[in-house]
Amino acid sequence: MLAYFGVDLLHEVKAYYVPRFQQACDRGYTQPGSKYHWLYEELLCRVLTLDQALRFLDALPKFMVSATEDQIFQYVMNYATALFKTDRIKDIPRDDQDQHPYFNDQNPYWVQMNEVLDSMGVDYDTTLLPLLFIDLSEYVVRSVRLYLQIREREIHAIDRDKFDQIMRVAGVLSSSA
């Protein structure tokens, strides 16, 4: 059985970043010449991503009422896939076996994201719209977690040792990833 993080996790993470973002603004990090402008930009990216995900999930039930099952899945998959485009996370080199360092079964964020799809197996009843909404919302939540993990490790580490705790992950990746 799937253990849900739920939309509340996105609210908690946003509540964690917003005061830090405000503090960066108050300290003048918004100025491109500031030594910590990169921190402002990273916090802005994370706050906007979380806000967008929350808005997306707020709109999802309204969309589900008039859409087909295929359209609903496509809508959610398009949103999640867009998080991982190279303009958002950059092109990350693969290892010697051509394995992506984050999109593999050694990464708990990846495993937990795919766990949602695995739980929606062949016998999944897509006509139960409330349950479908909950599961697709969970997929978005876990996709955002993976996206933020990649940003933390590849773009700018702003949480360092606290990141996995903030995201409530077990089976943490080693620092070499």
C-alpha positions in Angstrom: 0.0 0.0 0.0 1.2 3.5 -0.9 2.1 5.8 1.9 1.1 9.3 0.8 3.1 12.5 1.2 0.1 14.5 0.0 -0.2 18.1 -1.1 0.5 19.1 2.5 4.2 18.3 1.8 4.3 20.9 -0.9 2.7 23.5 1.4 5.3 22.6 4.1 8.3 22.9 1.7 6.9 26.2 0.4 6.5 27.5 3.9 10.1 26.5 4.6 11.4 28.4 1.5 9.3 31.6 1.5 10.8 33.1 4.7 14.3 32.4 3.3 13.3 34.0 0.0 11.9 37.0 1.8 15.1 37.3 3.8 17.2 37.1 0.6 15.0 40.0 -0.8 15.4 42.0 2.4 19.2 41.6 2.3 19.4 42.9 -1.3 20.3 39.6 -3.0 17.9 40.5 -5.8 20.6 42.7 -7.3 22.5 40.9 -10.1 25.8 42.2 -8.6 25.2 40.8 -5.2 27.5 38.0 -4.0 24.4 35.9 -3.1 22.2 36.7 -6.1 22.5 33.0 -7.1 20.8 32.1 -3.7 17.9 34.6 -4.5 17.5 33.0 -7.9 17.5 29.5 -6.6 15.0 30.3 -3.8 12.8 32.1 -6.4 12.9 29.1 -8.7 11.9 26.8 -5.9 9.1 29.0 -4.5 7.7 29.5 -8.0 7.9 25.8 -8.8 6.0 24.9 -5.6 3.4 27.6 -6.2 2.9 26.4 -9.7 2.5 22.8 -8.6 0.0 23.8 -6.0 -2.0 25.8 -8.5 -1.8 22.9 -11.0 -3.2 20.5 -8.3 -5.9 23.0 -7.5 -7.0 23.1 -11.1 -6.8 19.4 -11.6 -10.2 18.4 -10.2 -11.9 21.1 -12.4 -10.1 19.7 -15.5 -11.0 16.1 -14.5 -14.7 16.7 -14.6 -14.8 17.3 -18.3 -11.8 15.3 -19.5 -11.4 11.7 -20.6 -9.2 9.3 -18.6 -6.5 9.5 -21.3 -6.6 13.3 -21.3 -6.3 13.4 -17.5 -3.3 11.2 -17.5 -1.7 13.1 -20.4 -2.3 16.4 -18.6 -0.5 15.2 -15.5 2.3 13.4 -17.4 2.9 16.6 -19.5 3.2 18.6 -16.3 5.6 16.2 -14.6 7.7 15.7 -17.7 8.1 19.5 -18.2 9.9 19.7 -14.8 12.7 17.6 -16.1 13.5 19.5 -19.4 17.1 20.6 -19.7 16.1 24.2 -19.6 15.0 23.6 -16.0 17.6 21.1 -14.7 20.4 21.3 -17.3 21.8 18.3 -19.2 23.2 15.9 -16.6 25.9 13.5 -17.8 25.3 9.8 -17.6 27.7 7.3 -16.1 29.8 4.7 -18.0 26.7 2.4 -18.3 24.7 5.3 -19.8 22.6 5.4 -16.6 21.2 8.8 -15.5 22.3 9.6 -12.0 18.8 10.5 -10.8 16.4 8.5 -13.1 17.3 5.1 -11.8 16.3 2.7 -9.1 19.2 3.6 -6.8 17.6 7.0 -6.2 14.8 6.9 -3.6 13.2 10.0 -5.0 12.9 8.3 -8.4 11.7 5.0 -6.9 9.1 6.8 -4.8 7.8 8.8 -7.8 7.4 5.7 -9.8 5.8 3.9 -6.9 2.7 5.9 -7.5 2.4 4.7 -11.1 3.1 1.1 -10.0 0.3 1.3 -7.6 -2.0 2.3 -10.4 -1.7 -1.1 -12.1 -3.8 -2.8 -14.7 -6.8 -3.3 -12.4 -6.8 0.3 -11.3 -10.3 1.8 -11.5 -10.0 5.2 -13.2 -13.7 5.9 -12.9 -13.3 6.5 -9.2 -12.3 10.2 -9.8 -11.6 11.1 -6.1 -9.1 8.3 -5.8 -7.7 9.0 -9.2 -7.2 12.7 -8.2 -5.4 11.6 -5.0 -3.1 9.3 -6.8 -2.3 11.7 -9.6 -1.8 14.5 -7.1 0.7 12.2 -5.3 2.5 11.7 -8.6 2.9 15.4 -9.0 4.1 15.8 -5.4 6.7 13.2 -5.9 7.8 14.6 -9.3 8.3 18.0 -7.6 10.4 16.3 -4.9 12.6 14.7 -7.5 12.9 18.0 -9.4 14.0 19.8 -6.3 16.5 17.0 -5.4 18.1 17.4 -8.8 18.3 21.2 -8.4 19.7 20.7 -4.9 22.5 18.4 -6.1 23.2 19.8 -9.6 22.3 23.5 -9.7 22.7 25.0 -6.2 22.9 23.2 -2.8 21.0 25.5 -0.5 19.9 23.0 2.1 22.8 20.6 2.2 22.4 18.0 5.0 18.8 19.1 5.7 17.4 18.5 2.2 16.4 14.8 2.6 14.8 15.6 5.9 12.8 18.5 4.4 11.6 16.1 1.6 10.9 13.3 4.1 13.0 10.7 2.2 14.4 7.5 3.5 17.2 5.5 1.8 19.1 8.7 1.0 21.4 8.9 -2.0 25.1 9.0 -1.3 26.8 12.4 -1.6 28.7 11.2 -4.6 25.6 11.3 -6.8 
